[in-house]
Every structure is written in C-alpha cells, then in structure tokens.
Amino acid sequence: MYLVTLLGNLSIILDIVSDQHLHTPMYFFLANLSFIDTCFTSTIVPKMLTSIQTQHHTISRTACLLQMYFFMTLAMADDFLLTVMAYDRYVAICLPLHYNTVMCPQRCLSLVATSWLSSNLLAFPLTLQMARASFCASRSIPHFFCDLLPLLKLACSDTHTFQLTMFADAVLAGVVPLTCILVSYGHVMHTILRIPSVGGKRKVFSTCGSHLTVVALFYGTVFLVYFQPSSSYSADTGMVASIIYTMVTPMLNPFIYSLRNKDMNRALWKLFGLGKHRNL
C-alpha cells in the first residue's frame, strides 16, 4: 500500500509538471495535494514498517512529538487544500468568465502558501502543550503512530487547556473548511442543474465527482475519530479509521483523480512512453 501510494502520487506530480496542458490552477492544486499525501503517509508508515520488521516497538519522546507535529500539519494542510480545490471548482463553473482573473498564478500560490502557514500555526501550540505534559502511568501507546487522542489518554497532568486548543483547531481546520466546501458545491450544484445539455452536466459532474469522493473519504474518517469527547475514544475504532485516512485515502487519491480524467490519462500514457501503443 505504501509503495502504491508513493508511485501513484509521484506519478501525478511528474505528470502535471511535465505536461504543459496541465499547467492550470486545478492541476497545480492536485499536484500539491499529491505532495501532501506522499509526505503525510511517509510521516507514519516507514516507522511502522520498521517496527514490524525489527519487532522493536519503541519511539523516543522527541521522535513521537515530531511525528505528531508533522502528522497534524499535513492533515490540516490537506483540509485547507481540499477547500481551495472546491473554491477553484466554484469559480470555474459558476464564474467562468472571471476564472483567469480570479485564479491567477499569484492567487494560486497565495492560497497554497496560506494553507501551509495556517496548518503549521495550528499544529505548533498543540505540540508544545503535549511536550509539557506528564506521563506517569503506562507509556504504551495503543496505536500505530503518535496520534493526539491516544497520547492524551496517557497524560496524567491537567489536559483541560490542551482539549480546548484541540477543539479550536478542530473547528478552524475541520468544520470551517468543510462548511466552505459544502457552500461551494451547493453553488456548483445549483449552476449544474441550470445547464440544458445532458453532456455538459455529465462533464461537470465527472470533474467534481472525483473531488467530492476524496472529501467524503477523508472527512468521514477524520470526523469519526476527532469529533467526539476524549473520554469516549475507542482505540480499536480510532485505529481502523486512522488506517483509512492515513493509508487508504492517500493510496486511492491518484486513481480517483486520474481514472475518469481524460487529460490525466493522456498525460500519464505520454509520461510512461505508451502513447503510440495506445493509439494502435
């Protein structure tokens, strides 16, 4: 699964970089999403595979905090970038005549930079507070990586401030982006229903369907884990949901975005030098 994730997402990035026809805002954001997914999975899986291979299931406190920081930063960057991609589709479908003006290169770079900056600013306070926490009971983490809630369950110091910060982060990096996505697609659906051509509707649905599938997979599992009181957290449920959003979703994203996209398919065939064989 990890190799498929790496190959799939790196192929998407190389595909978009090498093909001039894909140098558009939509594919620029998709390349960034693939980069985030590659880093996101690489933050967790290599350490887990090493532990399985060596049967050495330990991690230092510093390494654990670093893993938690990068995990949170990349997860929240994923949230914000999915929102940016929804906004891009809204402008393309609802305001097509203004698309080139609104989604100019400078605006696209600013949106991606803001996503990265916001995710780092939100992840740092939680990591700092966790670094100050005391763990005086069991130090065995019932998880396959250093996630927030399993670590919180092990802390014996006061975690009230930490939980308030975590709730604020969940609202800012979860509820607000999801609301923006839903509002954007509400406008998109309204515009689609007014298109008289069946072929036009099908083309727009195809373009937006891939993004909505990824949003549903990612947010569905993230909300299942993090939008509940820490007292009712279940390690088994948390691990299953975490496997989906840390490994399954990043692995499926390249297939979801490329299988029904003719431009991506054509560029992939060209990238791997199979264009002539395909025409035959």
LINSULPE-V163720 format. One record per residue. PHI is phi in whole degrees, 0 to 359 (999 if undefined). Layout:
BEGIN
PHI / PHI
END
This chain:
BEGIN
999 / 293 / 296 / 297 / 299 / 297 / 297 / 296 / 288 / 292 / 296 / 299 / 297 / 298 / 300 / 290 / 293 / 276 / 255 / 299 / 294 / 260 / 275 / 234 / 305 / 302 / 282 / 298 / 293 / 295 / 297 / 294 / 297 / 296 / 296 / 298 / 298 / 296 / 293 / 301 / 292 / 291 / 291 / 247 / 293 / 305 / 296 / 296 / 295 / 296 / 296 / 293 / 290 / 267 / 58 / 248 / 268 / 230 / 211 / 289 / 300 / 297 / 297 / 295 / 295 / 295 / 298 / 297 / 297 / 292 / 299 / 294 / 300 / 289 / 296 / 288 / 298 / 300 / 304 / 294 / 290 / 298 / 293 / 299 / 294 / 293 / 296 / 300 / 293 / 298 / 295 / 296 / 265 / 269 / 230 / 300 / 289 / 257 / 301 / 296 / 283 / 290 / 263 / 286 / 306 / 296 / 294 / 297 / 297 / 296 / 296 / 292 / 298 / 295 / 299 / 293 / 296 / 298 / 294 / 293 / 294 / 280 / 282 / 297 / 300 / 296 / 295 / 297 / 293 / 293 / 295 / 270 / 287 / 255 / 238 / 253 / 253 / 294 / 249 / 269 / 275 / 280 / 199 / 260 / 203 / 278 / 268 / 298 / 294 / 300 / 292 / 297 / 293 / 273 / 289 / 252 / 274 / 293 / 246 / 299 / 296 / 298 / 293 / 295 / 295 / 295 / 295 / 297 / 296 / 297 / 290 / 290 / 256 / 237 / 292 / 297 / 299 / 296 / 298 / 297 / 296 / 295 / 296 / 301 / 284 / 296 / 294 / 297 / 298 / 298 / 290 / 299 / 296 / 270 / 283 / 288 / 282 / 294 / 297 / 295 / 297 / 297 / 296 / 291 / 299 / 297 / 295 / 276 / 299 / 299 / 295 / 295 / 297 / 296 / 300 / 296 / 296 / 290 / 291 / 302 / 284 / 296 / 295 / 298 / 274 / 262 / 263 / 204 / 298 / 298 / 292 / 261 / 292 / 250 / 297 / 295 / 297 / 298 / 291 / 297 / 296 / 294 / 299 / 293 / 274 / 264 / 234 / 290 / 299 / 300 / 288 / 278 / 308 / 300 / 289 / 298 / 280 / 257 / 299 / 257 / 250 / 296 / 297 / 293 / 298 / 297 / 293 / 294 / 300 / 293 / 300 / 268 / 69 / 248 / 301 / 293 / 296 / 291 / 295 / 293
END
